[in-house]
Amino acid sequence: YLVAACGTLLDPAGNPLDGDGNGSGGDAGARAFAVRGTDLAGNPNFDAGLAGWTVVATVPGEVAADLDDAGEQPTSGSVAVTSSAGAGETWRVEQCVALPAHGWSRLSGRLRSASALPGAPVAHLEAQYFGSADCSSGALSALLTPAVTGDTGAVWVTVATGGAPFPAGAHSASVRLIVEAGTTNDVDLRADELFFGDDGLLFADGFESGGTGSWSSAMP
């Protein structure tokens, strides 16, 4: 793909585009880029708030769209789970997606948590496959990312699964963020940049977690 912009384009401060990077604005510019994978989930970066996502929460308002964005983009945001009395609670943000007839998928996202209690809350991403077309029946296998627990030190942590083919008979998948408060009352967690689909990484196999478990052998 190619994106092109005219030299008359202005930034928020009123400066014209410096398309050729010579320090003098007013000239057109262009950038080429490639799309590595297609995200099957809609609004995965929460650019449009929580549009397309279903919230499951006991207390209204504890799950909401937030302006804090993992990529620091001013036009995007994240989903926030916050509570001051959340001990024992579980929250879900989920979306049912239709699957193509054949495919390969992986699941990933970025999470950030502020907590004073080690080990709580616990959050992970899940893609539960279903035989039905609307995620209502025929539960099959699921993809689960490693969990984020406790405090991430103000850092967005990437969690990801290895790649795997759709299970036989799967027609839909429920893509979910699941947050469990455990024993902590104070929950302050955000999620962003969710991806579920084929990203073209043939050997995406769990190296994100530092392991070689998806390979048949490792030498020496």
Secondary structure per residue as TSV (DSSP state, phi and psi in degrees):
chain	resnum	aa	ss	phi	psi
A	1	Y	-	360.0	157.4
A	2	L	E	-134.4	128.3
A	3	V	E	-110.5	129.9
A	4	A	E	-123.2	143.2
A	5	A	E	-133.7	142.3
A	6	C	-	-77.4	155.4
A	7	G	T	-68.8	-11.4
A	8	T	T	-83.5	-4.9
A	9	L	-	-67.4	133.4
A	10	L	B	-113.7	146.5
A	11	D	-	-84.0	175.7
A	12	P	T	-57.8	-23.3
A	13	A	T	-89.9	0.0
A	14	G	S	90.6	9.5
A	15	N	-	-85.2	134.4
A	16	P	B	-73.8	158.1
A	17	L	-	-62.1	133.7
A	18	D	B	-103.1	80.8
A	19	G	T	-65.4	-32.8
A	20	D	T	-99.1	2.8
A	21	G	-	67.3	26.5
A	22	N	S	-95.2	7.1
A	23	G	S	89.8	-4.7
A	24	S	-	-118.7	116.6
A	25	G	-	-77.6	172.7
A	26	G	-	105.8	5.2
A	27	D	B	-116.3	151.6
A	28	A	-	-69.4	160.5
A	29	G	E	-144.9	161.6
A	30	A	E	-147.7	148.4
A	31	R	E	-136.3	133.1
A	32	A	E	-96.5	144.2
A	33	F	-	-151.3	159.1
A	34	A	-	-119.3	142.7
A	35	V	-	-92.5	112.8
A	36	R	-	-77.9	-30.4
A	37	G	-	-156.5	159.2
A	38	T	E	-107.0	121.2
A	39	D	E	-78.8	122.3
A	40	L	-	-74.5	-20.9
A	41	A	S	-81.8	144.3
A	42	G	S	-89.0	146.1
A	43	N	S	52.0	49.4
A	44	P	T	-71.9	-20.0
A	45	N	T	-100.3	4.5
A	46	F	-	58.0	35.9
A	47	D	T	-64.6	-31.6
A	48	A	T	-109.0	43.3
A	49	G	T	65.6	-132.6
A	50	L	T	-103.7	18.9
A	51	A	T	-57.1	130.9
A	52	G	T	89.6	-10.1
A	53	W	-	-108.6	146.4
A	54	T	E	-107.1	131.3
A	55	V	E	-101.5	131.6
A	56	V	E	-116.9	108.4
A	57	A	-	-149.6	144.8
A	58	T	S	-72.6	-41.8
A	59	V	S	-106.5	119.1
A	60	P	T	-58.6	141.2
A	61	G	T	92.8	-11.5
A	62	E	S	-77.0	-16.2
A	63	V	E	-119.8	122.9
A	64	A	E	-153.5	160.5
A	65	A	E	-70.1	145.7
A	66	D	E	-134.6	148.1
A	67	L	S	-77.1	-15.3
A	68	D	-	-68.1	123.5
A	69	D	-	-120.5	136.9
A	70	A	T	-61.9	-31.2
A	71	G	T	-98.2	9.7
A	72	E	-	56.7	37.4
A	73	Q	-	-90.9	126.0
A	74	P	T	-68.7	-18.2
A	75	T	T	-100.8	5.9
A	76	S	-	-121.5	-168.2
A	77	G	-	-169.2	-153.3
A	78	S	E	-151.0	178.9
A	79	V	E	-107.1	134.3
A	80	A	E	-115.7	136.3
A	81	V	E	-115.9	113.3
A	82	T	E	-133.4	140.5
A	83	S	E	-160.1	147.8
A	84	S	S	-110.2	1.8
A	85	A	S	-146.1	51.5
A	86	G	-	-98.4	1.4
A	87	A	T	-50.4	127.6
A	88	G	T	85.6	-5.7
A	89	E	-	-86.2	155.8
A	90	T	E	-131.5	134.0
A	91	W	E	-119.3	147.2
A	92	R	E	-134.4	142.5
A	93	V	E	-125.8	118.7
A	94	E	E	-140.6	160.1
A	95	Q	E	-149.6	132.7
A	96	C	E	-90.8	127.8
A	97	V	E	-121.5	142.7
A	98	A	E	-79.6	143.2
A	99	L	-	-103.3	143.1
A	100	P	-	-66.8	167.8
A	101	A	S	-58.8	-38.8
A	102	H	S	-137.6	146.5
A	103	G	-	-177.6	171.3
A	104	W	E	-130.9	136.3
A	105	S	E	-142.1	158.3
A	106	R	E	-140.0	161.4
A	107	L	E	-126.2	133.1
A	108	S	E	-153.1	167.2
A	109	G	E	-178.1	177.3
A	110	R	E	-123.4	132.1
A	111	L	E	-125.6	147.4
A	112	R	E	-140.9	133.1
A	113	S	E	-135.4	137.5
A	114	A	-	-113.6	121.3
A	115	S	-	-153.3	142.4
A	116	A	S	-93.2	-4.5
A	117	L	S	-111.4	115.4
A	118	P	T	-58.9	135.5
A	119	G	T	86.9	-2.6
A	120	A	-	-147.5	142.4
A	121	P	S	-74.8	178.8
A	122	V	E	-122.3	129.6
A	123	A	E	-136.4	142.7
A	124	H	E	-152.5	169.2
A	125	L	E	-106.2	148.7
A	126	E	E	-143.3	142.9
A	127	A	E	-123.5	103.7
A	128	Q	E	-93.4	120.9
A	129	Y	E	-84.1	147.4
A	130	F	E	-133.9	150.0
A	131	G	S	-76.9	-26.3
A	132	S	S	-78.3	166.1
A	133	A	T	-84.3	-8.6
A	134	D	T	-127.7	23.7
A	135	C	S	60.2	27.0
A	136	S	S	-100.0	-22.0
A	137	S	S	-158.6	167.4
A	138	G	-	71.7	48.1
A	139	A	E	-59.5	132.7
A	140	L	E	-113.6	-141.7
A	141	S	E	-79.9	176.9
A	142	A	E	-142.0	149.9
A	143	L	E	-95.9	131.3
A	144	L	E	-129.8	131.3
A	145	T	-	-81.3	163.1
A	146	P	-	-58.4	154.6
A	147	A	-	-90.0	150.0
A	148	V	E	-101.3	128.3
A	149	T	E	-124.1	143.1
A	150	G	S	65.1	-141.0
A	151	D	-	-94.9	135.9
A	152	T	-	-101.4	9.8
A	153	G	T	65.2	38.7
A	154	A	T	65.0	17.1
A	155	V	-	-107.9	137.3
A	156	W	-	-77.0	120.6
A	157	V	E	-102.3	129.1
A	158	T	E	-85.5	128.8
A	159	V	E	-118.9	141.4
A	160	A	E	-155.9	151.3
A	161	T	-	-98.0	168.4
A	162	G	-	-77.3	171.6
A	163	G	-	-80.3	148.9
A	164	A	E	-155.8	145.9
A	165	P	E	-71.3	155.3
A	166	F	-	-59.4	140.0
A	167	P	-	-65.8	151.7
A	168	A	T	-57.4	134.0
A	169	G	T	84.5	3.5
A	170	A	-	-81.7	131.2
A	171	H	-	-120.6	-13.1
A	172	S	E	-153.3	166.4
A	173	A	E	-146.6	138.9
A	174	S	E	-97.1	112.2
A	175	V	E	-90.4	125.5
A	176	R	E	-136.1	142.5
A	177	L	E	-101.1	125.8
A	178	I	E	-121.0	124.4
A	179	V	E	-122.3	124.6
A	180	E	E	-115.8	122.4
A	181	A	-	-69.4	-33.0
A	182	G	T	65.0	-128.7
A	183	T	T	-94.1	0.0
A	184	T	-	-93.4	140.3
A	185	N	S	-82.5	-36.1
A	186	D	-	-91.6	111.8
A	187	V	E	-118.8	128.8
A	188	D	E	-145.2	87.4
A	189	L	E	-129.7	143.2
A	190	R	E	-129.8	150.1
A	191	A	E	-134.1	146.3
A	192	D	E	-157.5	167.6
A	193	E	E	53.0	50.4
A	194	L	E	-76.2	138.3
A	195	F	E	-135.0	129.6
A	196	F	E	-139.0	113.1
A	197	G	E	160.9	-166.1
A	198	D	E	-96.4	112.9
A	199	D	-	-98.3	9.7
A	200	G	S	78.7	4.4
A	201	L	-	-89.6	95.6
A	202	L	T	-57.1	-36.3
A	203	F	T	-107.4	25.6
A	204	A	-	-69.7	109.6
A	205	D	S	-143.0	20.7
A	206	G	S	103.8	1.9
A	207	F	G	-60.8	-19.9
A	208	E	G	-57.7	-30.0
A	209	S	G	-92.9	0.5
A	210	G	T	85.0	12.6
A	211	G	-	-111.3	167.8
A	212	T	-	-119.7	22.6
A	213	G	T	-63.5	-23.0
A	214	S	T	-83.8	-5.9
A	215	W	S	-97.5	150.1
A	216	S	S	-69.6	-29.8
A	217	S	-	-158.7	161.3
A	218	A	-	-137.6	132.2
A	219	M	-	-120.8	142.7
A	220	P	-	-78.3	360.0
